[in-house]
Amino acid sequence: MNKFEKLAVGGVQALQAYQPGKPIDELEREYGVSSIVKLASNENPLGPSPRVVEALQNSLQVLTRYPDGNGFDLKQALATKYVDISVDNITLGNGSNDVLEMIARAFVSENDSVIYSEYAFAVYPIVTQAIGATAAVTPAKDWGHDLEAMLSAVTEQTKLIFIANPNNPTGTWLNAQTLQHFLESLPADIIVVLDEAYFEFASHPDYGVQNYPDGLALLKQFDNLIVTRTFSKAYGLAGLRVGYAIANPQITNILNRVRQPFNVNTLALKAAEIALADKAYLNASVQLNYEQMKLVVAGLQALKLNFIPSIGNFVCFKVDDANACYENLLKAGIIVRPVGNYGMQDYLRVSIGAGDENQRFLSALKKAI
């Protein structure tokens, strides 16, 4: 440990930096390959909505001004879309990761405990450890959240519980009855974060998911619930970083006390507002994902590879040597995501791309395994 690490707080000393998916430019430098397909970060293959691009071009002249620190127009657009909420229920973030960190900083101290599942989103342990809280990691059930195990892990020190539905990286999901029972069984003074980053994809009717829950409907019953969503996935705005939390106004008020001023930039606010109104783009995005998910799954089945059924915009599949397969795919110009850091050493995660991207991936995978 160097002298500056010793100056860091205890939780940060033991942290490892979050590793994002390999950038295209980095792969070009390392392997000298071109025409790269990136399927590592669950990004939207459609590109941004043309309406968003036009709106951003018309907004460039205001970049000398600070953004609206309260994000009024975007909050109003969200309140209009979700008719049972108001602007007082909404907290905006620089991506939903920003909101997750706000929640932890606002409600959890180093004397408290945070519960999350094995194989859950990497940001949960990061924010827990950074504030010095105790992590209670419950064993997964069929690669997903075991809510009964999470209930059993509750102690007097439990302050916060993270639940992702669908879960990243596994794509597993919880039904409405299971989630309802969990919330009813939980002490009312424990905050529950329902992370719905992939909600729009999961809601596609042809997935045939029985009783998939809408977290916003649960807010009416449980005032300790916070629902987080994002514009990075189905709305195609990952590069602009816009996420939000919806909760009762008392929680929202607390979150805004720790929210950084102007945490969402001007272009991001405008893009999210326009994207929210572009129903045709959202429908096309969700439909493309559904159709291409079927293609990718069929390809994995043809290669006789085991995979975890997913209702997100990604799927995890098992290979004999994940590291070797990953490297072979990189050499072929295909970037997927290793998930060994989640304790899934034999698996890789592939994002669902456009049709030609998925075909290139499957062709390269056949040679890479």
NUVOMI-662715 format. One record per residue (C-alpha): residue number from 1; residue in three letters; x, y, z; chain. Coordinates in steps of 0.05 Angstrom, whole numbers, plus 5000, padded with zeros to 4 digits. Each point is the difference from the previous one (the first is absolute). Layout:
<rs>
<NUM, ALA, <X, Y, Z>, A>,
...
</rs>
This chain:
<rs>
<1, MET, <5000, 5000, 5000>, A>,
<2, ASN, <5030, 5067, 4980>, A>,
<3, LYS, <4996, 5062, 5043>, A>,
<4, PHE, <4940, 5029, 4964>, A>,
<5, GLU, <4960, 4935, 5006>, A>,
<6, LYS, <5013, 5005, 5075>, A>,
<7, LEU, <4967, 5069, 4999>, A>,
<8, ALA, <4937, 4973, 4968>, A>,
<9, VAL, <4942, 4978, 5044>, A>,
<10, GLY, <4997, 4927, 5017>, A>,
<11, GLY, <4945, 4980, 4952>, A>,
<12, VAL, <5034, 5033, 4941>, A>,
<13, GLN, <5068, 4969, 5016>, A>,
<14, ALA, <4973, 4931, 4985>, A>,
<15, LEU, <4960, 5019, 4938>, A>,
<16, GLN, <5018, 4981, 4929>, A>,
<17, ALA, <4982, 5051, 4946>, A>,
<18, TYR, <4938, 4982, 4958>, A>,
<19, GLN, <5022, 4970, 4934>, A>,
<20, PRO, <4955, 5021, 4942>, A>,
<21, GLY, <4995, 4961, 4935>, A>,
<22, LYS, <5061, 5006, 4956>, A>,
<23, PRO, <4995, 5062, 4955>, A>,
<24, ILE, <5004, 4992, 4925>, A>,
<25, ASP, <5061, 5047, 4995>, A>,
<26, GLU, <5038, 4958, 5051>, A>,
<27, LEU, <4988, 4936, 4961>, A>,
<28, GLU, <5023, 5034, 4936>, A>,
<29, ARG, <5065, 5021, 5034>, A>,
<30, GLU, <5013, 4932, 5033>, A>,
<31, TYR, <4984, 4953, 4942>, A>,
<32, GLY, <5001, 5044, 4939>, A>,
<33, VAL, <4932, 4976, 4979>, A>,
<34, SER, <4946, 5042, 4967>, A>,
<35, SER, <4925, 4994, 4987>, A>,
<36, ILE, <4990, 4984, 5073>, A>,
<37, VAL, <4933, 4978, 5031>, A>,
<38, LYS, <4992, 5020, 5072>, A>,
<39, LEU, <4950, 4957, 5038>, A>,
<40, ALA, <5028, 5011, 5070>, A>,
<41, SER, <4961, 5056, 5033>, A>,
<42, ASN, <4926, 4987, 4987>, A>,
<43, GLU, <4996, 5061, 4954>, A>,
<44, ASN, <4944, 5013, 4951>, A>,
<45, PRO, <5019, 4979, 4929>, A>,
<46, LEU, <4950, 5048, 4968>, A>,
<47, GLY, <5040, 5062, 5016>, A>,
<48, PRO, <4964, 5060, 5029>, A>,
<49, SER, <4931, 5021, 4977>, A>,
<50, PRO, <5003, 5048, 4940>, A>,
<51, ARG, <4955, 5046, 5039>, A>,
<52, VAL, <5051, 5002, 5056>, A>,
<53, VAL, <5057, 5016, 4951>, A>,
<54, GLU, <4960, 5058, 4971>, A>,
<55, ALA, <4983, 5027, 5069>, A>,
<56, LEU, <5073, 4997, 5022>, A>,
<57, GLN, <5023, 5038, 4938>, A>,
<58, ASN, <4950, 5055, 5018>, A>,
<59, SER, <5024, 5002, 5072>, A>,
<60, LEU, <5074, 5013, 4987>, A>,
<61, GLN, <4995, 5075, 5007>, A>,
<62, VAL, <4981, 4997, 5073>, A>,
<63, LEU, <5062, 4961, 5023>, A>,
<64, THR, <5030, 5062, 5032>, A>,
<65, ARG, <4944, 4998, 5052>, A>,
<66, TYR, <4994, 4952, 5058>, A>,
<67, PRO, <4946, 4948, 4992>, A>,
<68, ASP, <4935, 5004, 5038>, A>,
<69, GLY, <5022, 4973, 5067>, A>,
<70, ASN, <4931, 4974, 5016>, A>,
<71, GLY, <4988, 4969, 4931>, A>,
<72, PHE, <4930, 5027, 4999>, A>,
<73, ASP, <4981, 4984, 4928>, A>,
<74, LEU, <5025, 4928, 5004>, A>,
<75, LYS, <4966, 4989, 5067>, A>,
<76, GLN, <4936, 5028, 4971>, A>,
<77, ALA, <5005, 4954, 4940>, A>,
<78, LEU, <5010, 4940, 5046>, A>,
<79, ALA, <4941, 5021, 5043>, A>,
<80, THR, <4957, 5005, 4937>, A>,
<81, LYS, <5021, 4931, 4976>, A>,
<82, TYR, <4990, 4967, 5068>, A>,
<83, VAL, <4934, 5032, 5019>, A>,
<84, ASP, <5001, 4978, 5073>, A>,
<85, ILE, <5064, 5037, 5018>, A>,
<86, SER, <5018, 5073, 5006>, A>,
<87, VAL, <5065, 5039, 4993>, A>,
<88, ASP, <5007, 4994, 5076>, A>,
<89, ASN, <5010, 4924, 4992>, A>,
<90, ILE, <5059, 5006, 4952>, A>,
<91, THR, <5075, 5005, 5010>, A>,
<92, LEU, <5044, 5007, 4938>, A>,
<93, GLY, <5070, 4971, 4995>, A>,
<94, ASN, <5060, 4998, 4955>, A>,
<95, GLY, <4979, 4930, 4980>, A>,
<96, SER, <4964, 4955, 5049>, A>,
<97, ASN, <5067, 4983, 5031>, A>,
<98, ASP, <5002, 5071, 5027>, A>,
<99, VAL, <4932, 4990, 5032>, A>,
<100, LEU, <5021, 4934, 5031>, A>,
<101, GLU, <5060, 5033, 5032>, A>,
<102, MET, <4956, 5058, 5025>, A>,
<103, ILE, <4954, 4951, 5034>, A>,
<104, ALA, <5057, 4964, 5036>, A>,
<105, ARG, <5033, 5065, 5022>, A>,
<106, ALA, <4934, 5029, 5024>, A>,
<107, PHE, <4975, 4941, 5041>, A>,
<108, VAL, <5059, 4954, 5018>, A>,
<109, SER, <5057, 5009, 5049>, A>,
<110, GLU, <5060, 4958, 5017>, A>,
<111, ASN, <4960, 4969, 5057>, A>,
<112, ASP, <4946, 4975, 4954>, A>,
<113, SER, <4991, 4939, 4955>, A>,
<114, VAL, <4980, 4996, 4927>, A>,
<115, ILE, <4969, 4938, 4969>, A>,
<116, TYR, <5008, 4980, 4927>, A>,
<117, SER, <5003, 4935, 4962>, A>,
<118, GLU, <5057, 4958, 4973>, A>,
<119, TYR, <5009, 5016, 4926>, A>,
<120, ALA, <4967, 5068, 5008>, A>,
<121, PHE, <5021, 5065, 4967>, A>,
<122, ALA, <5072, 5019, 5016>, A>,
<123, VAL, <4981, 5071, 5024>, A>,
<124, TYR, <4964, 4973, 5062>, A>,
<125, PRO, <5064, 4973, 5033>, A>,
<126, ILE, <5039, 5061, 4977>, A>,
<127, VAL, <4955, 5051, 5034>, A>,
<128, THR, <4992, 4956, 5061>, A>,
<129, GLN, <5075, 4992, 5010>, A>,
<130, ALA, <5016, 5072, 4984>, A>,
<131, ILE, <4959, 5025, 5059>, A>,
<132, GLY, <5028, 4946, 5046>, A>,
<133, ALA, <4934, 4963, 5010>, A>,
<134, THR, <4995, 4925, 5010>, A>,
<135, ALA, <4979, 4960, 4939>, A>,
<136, ALA, <4953, 4942, 5010>, A>,
<137, VAL, <5003, 4961, 4935>, A>,
<138, THR, <4946, 4947, 4994>, A>,
<139, PRO, <5009, 4937, 4958>, A>,
<140, ALA, <4966, 5002, 4932>, A>,
<141, LYS, <4945, 4953, 4981>, A>,
<142, ASP, <5001, 4976, 4927>, A>,
<143, TRP, <5048, 5059, 4986>, A>,
<144, GLY, <4949, 5050, 5027>, A>,
<145, HIS, <4978, 5032, 5065>, A>,
<146, ASP, <4976, 4954, 5055>, A>,
<147, LEU, <4954, 5047, 5038>, A>,
<148, GLU, <4988, 4951, 5057>, A>,
<149, ALA, <5075, 4998, 5011>, A>,
<150, MET, <5001, 5075, 4999>, A>,
<151, LEU, <4946, 5003, 5053>, A>,
<152, SER, <5040, 4951, 5043>, A>,
<153, ALA, <5061, 5046, 4994>, A>,
<154, VAL, <4963, 5060, 5031>, A>,
<155, THR, <5028, 5022, 5067>, A>,
<156, GLU, <4992, 5061, 5044>, A>,
<157, GLN, <5058, 5031, 4961>, A>,
<158, THR, <4967, 4992, 4932>, A>,
<159, LYS, <4987, 5068, 4970>, A>,
<160, LEU, <4996, 4988, 4924>, A>,
<161, ILE, <4984, 4944, 4951>, A>,
<162, PHE, <5017, 5000, 4926>, A>,
<163, ILE, <4957, 4959, 4952>, A>,
<164, ALA, <5010, 5001, 4925>, A>,
<165, ASN, <4941, 4978, 4957>, A>,
<166, PRO, <5021, 4976, 4949>, A>,
<167, ASN, <5068, 4987, 5030>, A>,
<168, ASN, <5065, 5019, 4966>, A>,
<169, PRO, <5042, 4960, 4981>, A>,
<170, THR, <4956, 4938, 5003>, A>,
<171, GLY, <4935, 5026, 4969>, A>,
<172, THR, <4957, 4964, 5052>, A>,
<173, TRP, <4936, 5029, 5027>, A>,
<174, LEU, <4950, 5000, 5056>, A>,
<175, ASN, <4924, 4995, 4993>, A>,
<176, ALA, <4950, 5047, 5032>, A>,
<177, GLN, <4976, 4952, 5054>, A>,
<178, THR, <5070, 4983, 5024>, A>,
<179, LEU, <5020, 5073, 5004>, A>,
<180, GLN, <4935, 5021, 5033>, A>,
<181, HIS, <5009, 4947, 5054>, A>,
<182, PHE, <5071, 5022, 5012>, A>,
<183, LEU, <4981, 5073, 5009>, A>,
<184, GLU, <4942, 4982, 5046>, A>,
<185, SER, <5046, 4957, 5043>, A>,
<186, LEU, <5054, 5052, 5008>, A>,
<187, PRO, <5005, 5051, 5057>, A>,
<188, ALA, <4973, 5067, 4975>, A>,
<189, ASP, <5062, 5038, 5022>, A>,
<190, ILE, <5047, 4964, 4951>, A>,
<191, ILE, <5009, 5034, 4933>, A>,
<192, VAL, <4991, 4955, 4939>, A>,
<193, VAL, <5029, 5021, 4933>, A>,
<194, LEU, <4967, 4966, 4941>, A>,
<195, ASP, <5048, 5010, 4942>, A>,
<196, GLU, <4960, 4997, 4935>, A>,
<197, ALA, <5054, 5021, 4951>, A>,
<198, TYR, <4975, 4948, 4950>, A>,
<199, PHE, <4926, 5007, 5015>, A>,
<200, GLU, <4980, 5021, 4929>, A>,
<201, PHE, <5030, 4938, 4968>, A>,
<202, ALA, <4971, 4953, 5053>, A>,
<203, SER, <4930, 5028, 4989>, A>,
<204, HIS, <4997, 4975, 4928>, A>,
<205, PRO, <4935, 4959, 4997>, A>,
<206, ASP, <5029, 4945, 4957>, A>,
<207, TYR, <5050, 4980, 5052>, A>,
<208, GLY, <4941, 4967, 5034>, A>,
<209, VAL, <5024, 5018, 5070>, A>,
<210, GLN, <4943, 4986, 5048>, A>,
<211, ASN, <4983, 5057, 5048>, A>,
<212, TYR, <5062, 5042, 4988>, A>,
<213, PRO, <4996, 5056, 5052>, A>,
<214, ASP, <4998, 5074, 4987>, A>,
<215, GLY, <5038, 5032, 5057>, A>,
<216, LEU, <4963, 5066, 4993>, A>,
<217, ALA, <4934, 4967, 5018>, A>,
<218, LEU, <5032, 4973, 5064>, A>,
<219, LEU, <5019, 5070, 5022>, A>,
<220, LYS, <4927, 5012, 5020>, A>,
<221, GLN, <5005, 4944, 5052>, A>,
<222, PHE, <5072, 5006, 5026>, A>,
<223, ASP, <5028, 5067, 5019>, A>,
<224, ASN, <5068, 4969, 5014>, A>,
<225, LEU, <5008, 4980, 4926>, A>,
<226, ILE, <5043, 5038, 4949>, A>,
<227, VAL, <4996, 4982, 4927>, A>,
<228, THR, <5059, 5017, 4955>, A>,
<229, ARG, <4999, 5002, 4924>, A>,
<230, THR, <5045, 5026, 4945>, A>,
<231, PHE, <5002, 5030, 4930>, A>,
<232, SER, <5065, 4963, 4984>, A>,
<233, LYS, <4969, 4935, 4974>, A>,
<234, ALA, <4933, 4998, 4964>, A>,
<235, TYR, <5003, 5075, 4986>, A>,
<236, GLY, <5070, 4997, 4970>, A>,
<237, LEU, <5033, 5056, 5040>, A>,
<238, ALA, <5057, 4964, 5036>, A>,
<239, GLY, <5050, 5053, 4979>, A>,
<240, LEU, <4961, 5056, 5032>, A>,
<241, ARG, <4988, 4966, 5067>, A>,
<242, VAL, <4929, 5013, 5025>, A>,
<243, GLY, <4966, 4959, 5054>, A>,
<244, TYR, <4946, 5013, 5052>, A>,
<245, ALA, <4969, 4975, 5064>, A>,
<246, ILE, <4927, 5002, 5017>, A>,
<247, ALA, <4980, 4997, 5073>, A>,
<248, ASN, <4955, 5034, 5051>, A>,
<249, PRO, <5014, 5075, 5008>, A>,
<250, GLN, <5032, 4992, 5068>, A>,
<251, ILE, <5054, 4954, 4971>, A>,
<252, THR, <5008, 5045, 4939>, A>,
<253, ASN, <5011, 5060, 5044>, A>,
<254, ILE, <5057, 4963, 5036>, A>,
<255, LEU, <5032, 4978, 4935>, A>,
<256, ASN, <5000, 5070, 4973>, A>,
<257, ARG, <5040, 5022, 5062>, A>,
<258, VAL, <5059, 4957, 4977>, A>,
<259, ARG, <4990, 5008, 4925>, A>,
<260, GLN, <5056, 5039, 4968>, A>,
<261, PRO, <4979, 5067, 4969>, A>,
<262, PHE, <4989, 4996, 4925>, A>,
<263, ASN, <5014, 4925, 5001>, A>,
<264, VAL, <4963, 4990, 4933>, A>,
<265, ASN, <5026, 5042, 4943>, A>,
<266, THR, <4959, 5043, 4952>, A>,
<267, LEU, <5004, 4954, 4940>, A>,
<268, ALA, <4984, 4939, 5041>, A>,
<269, LEU, <4938, 5033, 5030>, A>,
<270, LYS, <4974, 5020, 4931>, A>,
<271, ALA, <5017, 4933, 4968>, A>,
<272, ALA, <4964, 4961, 5054>, A>,
<273, GLU, <4939, 5045, 4995>, A>,
<274, ILE, <4995, 4990, 4925>, A>,
<275, ALA, <5015, 4925, 5004>, A>,
<276, LEU, <4945, 4990, 5051>, A>,
<277, ALA, <4949, 5028, 4950>, A>,
<278, ASP, <5026, 4958, 4941>, A>,
<279, LYS, <4956, 4939, 5008>, A>,
<280, ALA, <5016, 4974, 4931>, A>,
<281, TYR, <5074, 4997, 5016>, A>,
<282, LEU, <4989, 4965, 5066>, A>,
<283, ASN, <4953, 4949, 4968>, A>,
<284, ALA, <5051, 4987, 4944>, A>,
<285, SER, <5056, 4993, 5051>, A>,
<286, VAL, <4962, 4949, 5042>, A>,
<287, GLN, <4975, 4961, 4940>, A>,
<288, LEU, <5070, 4996, 4969>, A>,
<289, ASN, <5027, 4974, 5065>, A>,
<290, TYR, <4946, 4947, 5005>, A>,
<291, GLU, <5010, 4975, 4929>, A>,
<292, GLN, <5076, 5000, 5004>, A>,
<293, MET, <4999, 4966, 5069>, A>,
<294, LYS, <4965, 4942, 4967>, A>,
<295, LEU, <5053, 4997, 4946>, A>,
<296, VAL, <5058, 5002, 5050>, A>,
<297, VAL, <4968, 4947, 5044>, A>,
<298, ALA, <4987, 4955, 4940>, A>,
<299, GLY, <5073, 5008, 4981>, A>,
<300, LEU, <5024, 4981, 5070>, A>,
<301, GLN, <4955, 4939, 4999>, A>,
<302, ALA, <5027, 4980, 4931>, A>,
<303, LEU, <5070, 5002, 5030>, A>,
<304, LYS, <4975, 4958, 5059>, A>,
<305, LEU, <5020, 5054, 5050>, A>,
<306, ASN, <4964, 5008, 5066>, A>,
<307, PHE, <4972, 5069, 5014>, A>,
<308, ILE, <4959, 5036, 5053>, A>,
<309, PRO, <4931, 5020, 4974>, A>,
<310, SER, <4996, 5076, 4999>, A>,
<311, ILE, <4947, 5053, 4991>, A>,
<312, GLY, <5050, 5057, 4996>, A>,
<313, ASN, <5040, 5021, 4939>, A>,
<314, PHE, <5057, 4951, 5014>, A>,
<315, VAL, <5011, 4927, 5014>, A>,
<316, CYS, <5053, 4961, 5039>, A>,
<317, PHE, <5027, 4936, 4969>, A>,
<318, LYS, <5047, 4946, 5025>, A>,
<319, VAL, <5063, 4977, 4965>, A>,
<320, ASP, <5056, 4953, 5019>, A>,
<321, ASP, <5053, 5055, 5005>, A>,
<322, ALA, <4969, 5069, 5007>, A>,
<323, ASN, <5066, 5037, 4998>, A>,
<324, ALA, <5024, 4965, 4937>, A>,
<325, CYS, <4933, 5009, 4966>, A>,
<326, TYR, <4999, 5074, 5018>, A>,
<327, GLU, <5070, 5010, 4971>, A>,
<328, ASN, <4983, 4962, 4937>, A>,
<329, LEU, <4938, 5043, 4990>, A>,
<330, LEU, <5042, 5063, 5010>, A>,
<331, LYS, <5048, 4977, 4945>, A>,
<332, ALA, <4939, 4992, 4955>, A>,
<333, GLY, <4978, 5071, 5015>, A>,
<334, ILE, <4943, 4981, 5048>, A>,
<335, ILE, <4997, 5030, 5070>, A>,
<336, VAL, <4958, 4964, 5051>, A>,
<337, ARG, <5003, 5004, 5076>, A>,
<338, PRO, <5037, 4953, 5047>, A>,
<339, VAL, <4961, 4992, 5065>, A>,
<340, GLY, <5053, 4965, 5042>, A>,
<341, ASN, <4998, 5060, 5047>, A>,
<342, TYR, <4929, 4979, 5017>, A>,
<343, GLY, <5024, 4930, 5019>, A>,
<344, MET, <4977, 4972, 4933>, A>,
<345, GLN, <5068, 4978, 4974>, A>,
<346, ASP, <4972, 4953, 4947>, A>,
<347, TYR, <4953, 5051, 4970>, A>,
<348, LEU, <5001, 5058, 4951>, A>,
<349, ARG, <4945, 5052, 4991>, A>,
<350, VAL, <4981, 5023, 4931>, A>,
<351, SER, <4956, 5061, 4986>, A>,
<352, ILE, <4946, 4994, 4947>, A>,
<353, GLY, <5022, 5040, 4940>, A>,
<354, ALA, <4972, 5013, 4931>, A>,
<355, GLY, <4988, 4941, 4953>, A>,
<356, ASP, <5067, 5003, 4964>, A>,
<357, GLU, <5038, 5009, 5065>, A>,
<358, ASN, <4967, 4939, 5031>, A>,
<359, GLN, <5015, 4958, 4939>, A>,
<360, ARG, <5073, 5020, 5002>, A>,
<361, PHE, <5003, 4983, 5074>, A>,
<362, LEU, <4970, 4931, 4990>, A>,
<363, SER, <5046, 4985, 4941>, A>,
<364, ALA, <5061, 5022, 5041>, A>,
<365, LEU, <4976, 4962, 5061>, A>,
<366, LYS, <4997, 4935, 4962>, A>,
<367, LYS, <5075, 5006, 4987>, A>,
<368, ALA, <5017, 5030, 5068>, A>,
<369, ILE, <4973, 4945, 5046>, A>,
</rs>
